[in-house]
Amino acid sequence: MIDLKKHIREIPDYPKPGILFYDIGTLLGDGAAWRETIIRLCDIIHPLQPDMLIGVESRGFLAGAAVAAQLGIGFAMVRKKGKLPGKTYALPYDLEYGQDIIEIQEGVLQQGHRAVLCDDLLATGGTAAAAVELSRKAGAQIIHAAFIIELDFLNGRKKLDVPCSSLLHYDR
């Protein structure tokens, strides 16, 4: 079994001083490690029998789309305002310093779709919680959230009202 943590690069003071950034770029750069990541996420998600996966811009697209393809199910993108064509559902949400708006295309999620949120990182949980709420607004039933990395010390899981799974945990 591949130790996926060995493929996560830690970058200090990015994107600003005092932040330790956990970069999946090196994980993506190793075919065997990335394949193992997708297999492990599939092992978590497949038994839940979702109809759709929902990925959050932008690294959530990488994992979520790969898992959806492997499972033979659909994939929906959650993006920042103005990045999706056509009609969208929108949701403003609070950031650490300010507010942002995320959107999902109308018609991609159907009423009652059983969906799993998939992203690369669970930190404070604000974006993930907003993506869950937005997906519900679009009609989906969010049954789980799955992440590659979880920063346990930020307690993001507490902001989510769905079961969560993470492949890797960091305490600092």
Stockholm file with secondary structure:
# STOCKHOLM 1.0

chainA/1-172         MIDLKKHIREIPDYPKPGILFYDIGTLLGDGAAWRETIIRLCDIIHPLQPDMLIGVESRGFLAGAAVAAQLGIGFAMVRKKGKLPGKTYALPYDLEYGQDIIEIQEGVLQQGHRAVLCDDLLATGGTAAAAVELSRKAGAQIIHAAFIIELDFLNGRKKLDVPCSSLLHYDR
#=GR chainA/1-172 SS CCCGGGGCEEEETCSSTTCEEEECHHHHTCHHHHHHHHHHHHHHHGGGCCSEEEEETTHHHHHHHHHHHHHTCEEEEEEETTCSCSCEEEEEEEETTEEEEEEEETTTSCTTCEEEEEEEEESSSHHHHHHHHHHHHTTCEEEEEEEEEEEGGGCGGGGCSSCEEEEEEECC
#=GC SS_cons         CCCGGGGCEEEETCSSTTCEEEECHHHHTCHHHHHHHHHHHHHHHGGGCCSEEEEETTHHHHHHHHHHHHHTCEEEEEEETTCSCSCEEEEEEEETTEEEEEEEETTTSCTTCEEEEEEEEESSSHHHHHHHHHHHHTTCEEEEEEEEEEEGGGCGGGGCSSCEEEEEEECC
//
